[in-house]
Amino acid sequence: MKIRFLFILCISVFQFISAQTLSPNAQVSVLTIGPGFSLNDVFGHNIFRVKDPLNNIDIAYDYGRFPFNEPRFYLNFARGKLNYSIGKSNYRDVRDFYIWQDRTIKEQILNISAEEKQAIFNYLKNNYKPENREYLYDFFYDNCATKIKDVLESTLKGKIEFHEPVAFEQKSFRTLIQNNLDYNSWGSVGIDIALGSVIDKTATPEEHMFLPEYIHSFFGIATHGNSKKQLIDNENTLYEQQNLKTHNSFLTSPLMVFFLIAIIILFVTYKDYKNQKRSKYLDVILFFVTGMIGVFLLLLWFATDHTATAQNYNLLWAFPFNILLIWKLKAQKPWVIKYLKFLVIMMCLLIFHWVVGIQVFAYALIPLFVTMIIRYIFLIQYFQRSNSR
Protein backbone atom coordinates (compact mmCIF):
# COMPACT_ATOMS: atom_id res chain seq x y z
CA MET A 1 0.00 0.00 0.00
CA LYS A 2 2.85 2.35 0.88
CA ILE A 3 4.58 1.63 -2.40
CA ARG A 4 1.34 2.19 -4.30
CA PHE A 5 0.75 5.47 -2.46
CA LEU A 6 4.29 6.68 -3.19
CA PHE A 7 3.89 5.72 -6.84
CA ILE A 8 0.65 7.69 -7.19
CA LEU A 9 2.21 10.63 -5.36
CA CYS A 10 5.22 10.63 -7.67
CA ILE A 11 2.97 10.51 -10.73
CA SER A 12 0.89 13.41 -9.38
CA VAL A 13 3.97 15.49 -8.62
CA PHE A 14 5.39 14.73 -12.05
CA GLN A 15 2.17 15.79 -13.76
CA PHE A 16 2.03 18.97 -11.70
CA ILE A 17 5.62 19.90 -12.55
CA SER A 18 5.09 19.00 -16.20
CA ALA A 19 2.00 21.20 -16.33
CA GLN A 20 3.94 24.12 -14.92
CA THR A 21 7.31 23.71 -16.65
CA LEU A 22 7.74 23.81 -20.40
CA SER A 23 9.92 21.24 -22.11
CA PRO A 24 12.96 22.19 -24.24
CA ASN A 25 10.84 21.56 -27.35
CA ALA A 26 8.23 24.16 -26.42
CA GLN A 27 7.47 27.07 -28.72
CA VAL A 28 5.98 30.49 -28.04
CA SER A 29 4.61 32.33 -31.04
CA VAL A 30 2.56 35.39 -31.93
CA LEU A 31 -0.48 34.96 -34.15
CA THR A 32 -1.71 37.80 -36.31
CA ILE A 33 -5.33 37.46 -37.38
CA GLY A 34 -6.33 39.30 -40.53
CA PRO A 35 -9.25 41.73 -40.80
CA GLY A 36 -12.80 40.48 -40.55
CA PHE A 37 -15.95 41.73 -42.22
CA SER A 38 -17.58 43.60 -39.31
CA LEU A 39 -16.39 46.96 -37.97
CA ASN A 40 -15.09 45.55 -34.67
CA ASP A 41 -13.06 42.91 -36.58
CA VAL A 42 -11.74 45.08 -39.39
CA PHE A 43 -8.46 45.97 -37.64
CA GLY A 44 -7.38 42.37 -37.00
CA HIS A 45 -6.22 40.70 -33.80
CA ASN A 46 -3.09 39.35 -32.05
CA ILE A 47 -2.75 36.22 -29.93
CA PHE A 48 0.00 34.42 -28.01
CA ARG A 49 0.33 30.72 -28.72
CA VAL A 50 2.18 28.40 -26.31
CA LYS A 51 2.87 24.98 -27.81
CA ASP A 52 4.57 22.11 -26.00
CA PRO A 53 3.87 18.64 -27.50
CA LEU A 54 5.73 16.79 -24.74
CA ASN A 55 3.41 18.28 -22.10
CA ASN A 56 0.34 18.19 -24.36
CA ILE A 57 0.07 21.99 -24.26
CA ASP A 58 -1.28 24.03 -27.17
CA ILE A 59 -3.10 27.05 -25.81
CA ALA A 60 -3.79 30.60 -26.93
CA TYR A 61 -3.86 33.75 -24.81
CA ASP A 62 -5.31 37.00 -26.11
CA TYR A 63 -6.18 40.39 -24.66
CA GLY A 64 -9.34 41.02 -26.64
CA ARG A 65 -12.08 39.78 -24.35
CA PHE A 66 -14.74 42.26 -23.28
CA PRO A 67 -17.84 41.82 -21.08
CA PHE A 68 -20.56 42.35 -23.69
CA ASN A 69 -23.27 40.97 -21.40
CA GLU A 70 -22.12 42.96 -18.39
CA PRO A 71 -24.63 45.44 -16.91
CA ARG A 72 -23.97 49.00 -18.06
CA PHE A 73 -21.73 47.72 -20.89
CA TYR A 74 -22.85 50.41 -23.35
CA LEU A 75 -22.65 53.13 -20.71
CA ASN A 76 -19.12 52.11 -19.74
CA PHE A 77 -18.14 51.95 -23.40
CA ALA A 78 -19.51 55.44 -24.03
CA ARG A 79 -17.73 56.80 -20.95
CA GLY A 80 -14.41 55.23 -21.91
CA LYS A 81 -14.39 53.06 -18.79
CA LEU A 82 -14.62 49.66 -20.45
CA ASN A 83 -12.48 46.89 -18.99
CA TYR A 84 -11.06 44.31 -21.36
CA SER A 85 -9.41 41.13 -20.14
CA ILE A 86 -7.01 38.38 -21.11
CA GLY A 87 -8.60 35.18 -22.39
CA LYS A 88 -7.36 31.59 -22.61
CA SER A 89 -8.48 29.06 -25.21
CA ASN A 90 -7.50 25.81 -26.82
CA TYR A 91 -5.46 26.71 -29.91
CA ARG A 92 -7.46 24.42 -32.19
CA ASP A 93 -10.69 26.13 -31.18
CA VAL A 94 -9.16 29.53 -31.94
CA ARG A 95 -7.80 28.36 -35.29
CA ASP A 96 -11.10 26.78 -36.32
CA PHE A 97 -13.03 29.88 -35.29
CA TYR A 98 -10.98 32.24 -37.46
CA ILE A 99 -10.98 29.80 -40.36
CA TRP A 100 -14.78 29.74 -40.05
CA GLN A 101 -14.69 33.56 -40.19
CA ASP A 102 -12.41 33.29 -43.25
CA ARG A 103 -9.66 35.42 -41.73
CA THR A 104 -5.97 35.01 -42.50
CA ILE A 105 -3.86 33.51 -39.69
CA LYS A 106 -0.12 34.20 -39.64
CA GLU A 107 2.27 32.79 -37.06
CA GLN A 108 5.66 34.15 -35.94
CA ILE A 109 7.65 31.75 -33.76
CA LEU A 110 9.77 33.62 -31.24
CA ASN A 111 13.54 33.09 -31.30
CA ILE A 112 14.03 33.00 -27.54
CA SER A 113 15.64 30.78 -24.92
CA ALA A 114 13.87 28.13 -22.86
CA GLU A 115 14.05 30.40 -19.81
CA GLU A 116 12.45 33.24 -21.75
CA LYS A 117 9.68 30.96 -23.02
CA GLN A 118 9.02 29.89 -19.44
CA ALA A 119 9.00 33.53 -18.31
CA ILE A 120 6.37 34.42 -20.91
CA PHE A 121 4.28 31.37 -20.02
CA ASN A 122 4.45 32.19 -16.31
CA TYR A 123 3.53 35.81 -17.01
CA LEU A 124 0.48 34.81 -19.04
CA LYS A 125 -0.67 32.27 -16.45
CA ASN A 126 -0.35 34.84 -13.68
CA ASN A 127 -2.09 37.47 -15.78
CA TYR A 128 -4.95 35.05 -16.41
CA LYS A 129 -5.76 34.78 -12.70
CA PRO A 130 -9.19 36.37 -11.99
CA GLU A 131 -7.69 39.13 -9.90
CA ASN A 132 -5.24 40.10 -12.69
CA ARG A 133 -7.23 39.62 -15.88
CA GLU A 134 -8.84 43.00 -16.46
CA TYR A 135 -7.28 46.16 -17.87
CA LEU A 136 -8.72 49.52 -18.89
CA TYR A 137 -9.02 49.43 -22.66
CA ASP A 138 -7.70 52.22 -24.85
CA PHE A 139 -7.96 51.85 -28.63
CA PHE A 140 -4.56 53.41 -29.36
CA TYR A 141 -2.42 52.73 -26.32
CA ASP A 142 -3.76 49.67 -24.49
CA ASN A 143 -5.42 47.05 -26.68
CA CYS A 144 -5.04 43.47 -27.90
CA ALA A 145 -2.01 44.40 -30.04
CA THR A 146 -0.11 46.71 -27.68
CA LYS A 147 -0.47 44.13 -24.90
CA ILE A 148 1.54 41.63 -26.98
CA LYS A 149 4.43 44.08 -27.19
CA ASP A 150 4.12 44.98 -23.51
CA VAL A 151 4.28 41.35 -22.39
CA LEU A 152 7.42 40.65 -24.41
CA GLU A 153 9.14 43.81 -23.20
CA SER A 154 8.28 42.85 -19.60
CA THR A 155 9.48 39.25 -19.80
CA LEU A 156 12.48 39.17 -22.14
CA LYS A 157 15.76 39.91 -20.39
CA GLY A 158 17.29 41.76 -23.31
CA LYS A 159 15.68 44.94 -24.53
CA ILE A 160 13.79 44.55 -27.80
CA GLU A 161 14.85 46.88 -30.58
CA PHE A 162 12.25 47.62 -33.21
CA HIS A 163 13.42 48.64 -36.67
CA GLU A 164 11.45 50.33 -39.40
CA PRO A 165 10.26 47.95 -42.13
CA VAL A 166 11.27 48.53 -45.74
CA ALA A 167 9.36 51.44 -47.33
CA PHE A 168 7.89 52.32 -43.93
CA GLU A 169 6.14 55.70 -43.83
CA GLN A 170 4.96 57.36 -40.65
CA LYS A 171 1.28 58.19 -40.70
CA SER A 172 -1.26 59.86 -38.48
CA PHE A 173 -3.47 57.78 -36.22
CA ARG A 174 -6.49 58.75 -38.33
CA THR A 175 -4.81 57.63 -41.54
CA LEU A 176 -3.81 54.33 -39.95
CA ILE A 177 -7.43 53.73 -38.97
CA GLN A 178 -8.90 54.79 -42.29
CA ASN A 179 -6.47 52.63 -44.25
CA ASN A 180 -8.38 49.67 -42.80
CA LEU A 181 -11.78 51.09 -43.73
CA ASP A 182 -13.71 52.06 -46.81
CA TYR A 183 -13.77 55.86 -46.79
CA ASN A 184 -17.32 55.76 -48.10
CA SER A 185 -18.67 53.58 -45.27
CA TRP A 186 -20.76 54.49 -42.24
CA GLY A 187 -18.08 53.19 -39.91
CA SER A 188 -15.49 55.48 -41.48
CA VAL A 189 -17.79 58.51 -41.31
CA GLY A 190 -18.74 57.76 -37.70
CA ILE A 191 -15.10 57.54 -36.67
CA ASP A 192 -14.21 60.80 -38.43
CA ILE A 193 -17.08 62.57 -36.68
CA ALA A 194 -16.53 61.14 -33.18
CA LEU A 195 -12.73 61.33 -32.95
CA GLY A 196 -10.97 64.65 -32.54
CA SER A 197 -7.86 66.32 -33.89
CA VAL A 198 -5.64 64.49 -31.37
CA ILE A 199 -5.59 61.51 -33.74
CA ASP A 200 -4.37 63.66 -36.64
CA LYS A 201 -0.88 63.84 -35.15
CA THR A 202 1.78 61.63 -36.69
CA ALA A 203 2.28 58.40 -34.75
CA THR A 204 5.80 57.35 -33.78
CA PRO A 205 7.03 54.10 -35.36
CA GLU A 206 6.32 52.13 -32.17
CA GLU A 207 2.88 53.75 -31.81
CA HIS A 208 1.97 52.18 -35.15
CA MET A 209 1.85 48.87 -33.27
CA PHE A 210 -1.60 49.60 -31.90
CA LEU A 211 -2.64 47.80 -35.09
CA PRO A 212 -2.03 44.04 -35.36
CA GLU A 213 -0.59 44.28 -38.88
CA TYR A 214 2.23 46.48 -37.55
CA ILE A 215 2.89 44.05 -34.71
CA HIS A 216 3.54 41.49 -37.44
CA SER A 217 5.75 43.72 -39.61
CA PHE A 218 7.79 45.24 -36.75
CA PHE A 219 8.24 41.91 -34.95
CA GLY A 220 9.46 40.36 -38.21
CA ILE A 221 12.66 42.44 -38.21
CA ALA A 222 13.04 43.20 -34.49
CA THR A 223 16.16 42.17 -32.56
CA HIS A 224 16.74 41.55 -28.87
CA GLY A 225 19.37 40.64 -26.32
CA ASN A 226 23.02 41.61 -26.12
CA SER A 227 23.77 39.63 -29.26
CA LYS A 228 21.07 41.48 -31.20
CA LYS A 229 19.56 38.23 -32.43
CA GLN A 230 16.40 38.18 -34.49
CA LEU A 231 13.21 38.18 -32.40
CA ILE A 232 11.43 35.89 -34.87
CA ASP A 233 12.83 32.46 -35.68
CA ASN A 234 10.31 31.43 -38.31
CA GLU A 235 7.16 32.74 -39.97
CA ASN A 236 4.38 30.87 -41.70
CA THR A 237 0.81 31.36 -42.84
CA LEU A 238 -1.56 28.91 -41.17
CA TYR A 239 -4.59 30.00 -43.17
CA GLU A 240 -5.14 32.37 -46.08
CA GLN A 241 -8.41 34.24 -46.54
CA GLN A 242 -10.38 32.66 -49.38
CA ASN A 243 -12.96 35.30 -50.24
CA LEU A 244 -12.45 38.97 -50.93
CA LYS A 245 -14.32 41.49 -48.84
CA THR A 246 -17.68 42.55 -50.19
CA HIS A 247 -18.31 46.23 -50.72
CA ASN A 248 -21.42 48.04 -49.56
CA SER A 249 -23.92 49.29 -52.08
CA PHE A 250 -23.15 52.80 -53.30
CA LEU A 251 -26.86 53.64 -53.18
CA THR A 252 -26.87 53.33 -49.39
CA SER A 253 -23.37 54.71 -48.86
CA PRO A 254 -22.81 57.91 -46.82
CA LEU A 255 -21.69 59.91 -49.86
CA MET A 256 -24.87 59.04 -51.74
CA VAL A 257 -27.12 59.70 -48.74
CA PHE A 258 -25.54 63.06 -47.92
CA PHE A 259 -25.57 63.99 -51.61
CA LEU A 260 -29.32 63.38 -51.75
CA ILE A 261 -29.82 65.37 -48.53
CA ALA A 262 -27.76 68.20 -50.05
CA ILE A 263 -29.91 68.16 -53.21
CA ILE A 264 -33.07 68.44 -51.09
CA ILE A 265 -31.67 71.36 -49.08
CA LEU A 266 -30.54 73.14 -52.25
CA PHE A 267 -33.91 72.56 -53.92
CA VAL A 268 -35.87 73.91 -50.93
CA THR A 269 -33.49 76.86 -50.59
CA TYR A 270 -33.86 77.70 -54.27
CA LYS A 271 -37.67 77.64 -53.97
CA ASP A 272 -37.50 79.80 -50.84
CA TYR A 273 -35.26 82.30 -52.62
CA LYS A 274 -37.51 82.39 -55.66
CA ASN A 275 -40.72 82.81 -53.62
CA GLN A 276 -39.16 85.10 -51.01
CA LYS A 277 -40.18 82.87 -48.13
CA ARG A 278 -38.55 80.58 -45.57
CA SER A 279 -39.29 76.88 -45.09
CA LYS A 280 -39.24 76.73 -41.30
CA TYR A 281 -39.43 72.94 -41.13
CA LEU A 282 -36.09 72.63 -42.97
CA ASP A 283 -34.35 75.02 -40.57
CA VAL A 284 -35.82 73.26 -37.55
CA ILE A 285 -34.47 69.91 -38.78
CA LEU A 286 -31.09 71.36 -39.75
CA PHE A 287 -30.48 73.20 -36.48
CA PHE A 288 -31.86 70.41 -34.31
CA VAL A 289 -29.75 67.65 -35.91
CA THR A 290 -26.51 69.65 -35.98
CA GLY A 291 -27.15 70.87 -32.43
CA MET A 292 -27.75 67.37 -31.07
CA ILE A 293 -24.63 66.03 -32.78
CA GLY A 294 -22.72 68.93 -31.25
CA VAL A 295 -23.99 68.10 -27.74
CA PHE A 296 -22.94 64.48 -28.24
CA LEU A 297 -19.44 65.49 -29.39
CA LEU A 298 -19.11 67.89 -26.48
CA LEU A 299 -19.99 65.10 -24.04
CA LEU A 300 -17.46 62.77 -25.69
CA TRP A 301 -14.80 65.46 -25.27
CA PHE A 302 -15.42 66.57 -21.69
CA ALA A 303 -17.62 63.94 -20.01
CA THR A 304 -15.75 60.74 -20.88
CA ASP A 305 -12.29 59.24 -20.42
CA HIS A 306 -11.79 58.63 -24.14
CA THR A 307 -8.41 60.07 -25.16
CA ALA A 308 -9.25 60.16 -28.88
CA THR A 309 -12.40 62.32 -28.69
CA ALA A 310 -10.69 65.49 -27.42
CA GLN A 311 -10.21 68.66 -29.47
CA ASN A 312 -12.89 67.69 -31.95
CA TYR A 313 -13.38 70.46 -34.50
CA ASN A 314 -16.47 68.81 -35.94
CA LEU A 315 -18.06 71.21 -33.46
CA LEU A 316 -17.43 73.90 -36.07
CA TRP A 317 -20.33 72.55 -38.13
CA ALA A 318 -22.22 70.67 -35.41
CA PHE A 319 -22.57 73.59 -33.02
CA PRO A 320 -24.43 72.69 -29.78
CA PHE A 321 -26.18 76.06 -29.44
CA ASN A 322 -28.00 75.46 -32.72
CA ILE A 323 -30.67 73.71 -30.66
CA LEU A 324 -31.51 76.99 -28.92
CA LEU A 325 -31.90 78.74 -32.26
CA ILE A 326 -34.90 76.59 -33.18
CA TRP A 327 -37.16 78.68 -30.93
CA LYS A 328 -35.43 82.00 -31.64
CA LEU A 329 -35.12 81.97 -35.42
CA LYS A 330 -37.19 85.10 -36.07
CA ALA A 331 -36.52 88.20 -38.14
CA GLN A 332 -37.18 90.67 -35.33
CA LYS A 333 -34.27 89.29 -33.33
CA PRO A 334 -31.22 91.40 -34.35
CA TRP A 335 -28.72 88.93 -32.89
CA VAL A 336 -30.02 86.10 -35.12
CA ILE A 337 -28.30 87.59 -38.18
CA LYS A 338 -25.05 87.94 -36.22
CA TYR A 339 -25.35 84.34 -35.07
CA LEU A 340 -25.87 83.12 -38.64
CA LYS A 341 -22.80 85.10 -39.77
CA PHE A 342 -20.93 83.45 -36.92
CA LEU A 343 -21.94 80.03 -38.25
CA VAL A 344 -20.63 80.94 -41.71
CA ILE A 345 -17.32 81.97 -40.13
CA MET A 346 -17.26 78.66 -38.28
CA MET A 347 -17.68 76.79 -41.57
CA CYS A 348 -14.81 78.79 -43.04
CA LEU A 349 -12.68 77.85 -40.03
CA LEU A 350 -13.56 74.21 -40.67
CA ILE A 351 -12.17 74.51 -44.19
CA PHE A 352 -9.04 76.19 -42.79
CA HIS A 353 -8.51 73.41 -40.22
CA TRP A 354 -8.88 70.83 -42.98
CA VAL A 355 -6.54 72.53 -45.45
CA VAL A 356 -3.68 73.10 -42.97
CA GLY A 357 -4.05 69.58 -41.54
CA ILE A 358 -5.22 70.37 -38.02
CA GLN A 359 -8.05 67.87 -38.46
CA VAL A 360 -9.31 65.73 -41.31
CA PHE A 361 -13.07 65.51 -41.70
CA ALA A 362 -15.26 62.91 -43.37
CA TYR A 363 -15.17 63.31 -47.14
CA ALA A 364 -18.75 62.09 -47.42
CA LEU A 365 -19.88 65.19 -45.52
CA ILE A 366 -18.60 67.62 -48.16
CA PRO A 367 -21.98 67.92 -49.95
CA LEU A 368 -23.63 68.68 -46.60
CA PHE A 369 -21.01 71.29 -45.68
CA VAL A 370 -21.52 73.12 -48.99
CA THR A 371 -25.30 73.23 -48.66
CA MET A 372 -25.11 74.33 -45.00
CA ILE A 373 -23.05 77.36 -46.01
CA ILE A 374 -25.50 78.16 -48.81
CA ARG A 375 -28.47 77.80 -46.44
CA TYR A 376 -26.87 80.06 -43.80
CA ILE A 377 -26.11 82.75 -46.41
CA PHE A 378 -29.70 82.56 -47.68
CA LEU A 379 -31.07 82.96 -44.12
CA ILE A 380 -28.83 85.99 -43.51
CA GLN A 381 -30.12 87.68 -46.66
CA TYR A 382 -33.71 86.64 -45.92
CA PHE A 383 -33.69 88.15 -42.43
CA GLN A 384 -31.90 91.30 -43.62
CA ARG A 385 -34.63 91.86 -46.22
CA SER A 386 -37.34 91.13 -43.65
CA ASN A 387 -35.87 93.68 -41.21
CA SER A 388 -35.52 96.35 -43.88
CA ARG A 389 -39.22 96.28 -44.71
Buried (B, 14 or more C-beta within 10 A) or exposed (E): EEEEEEEEEEEEEEEEEBEEBBEEEBBBBBBBBBBBEEBEBBBBBBBBBBBBEEBEBBBBBBBBBBBEEEEEEEEBBBBBBBBBBBBBBEBEEBBEEBBEBBBBBBBBBBBBEEEBBBBBBBBBBEBBEEEEBBBEBBBBEBBBBBBBBEBBEEBBEBEBEBEEBEEBEEBBBBBBBBEBBBBBBBBBBBBBBBBBBBBBEEBEBEBBBBBBBBBBBBBBBBBBBEEEEBBBEEBEEBBEBEEEEEEEEEEEBBBBBBBEBBEEBBEBBEEBBEEEEBBEEBBBBBBBEBBBBBBBBBBBBEEBEBBBBBBBBBBBBBBBEBBEBBEEBEBEBEEBBEBBEBBBEBBEBBEEBBEEEBBBBBBBBBBBBBBBBBBBBBBBEBBEEBEEE
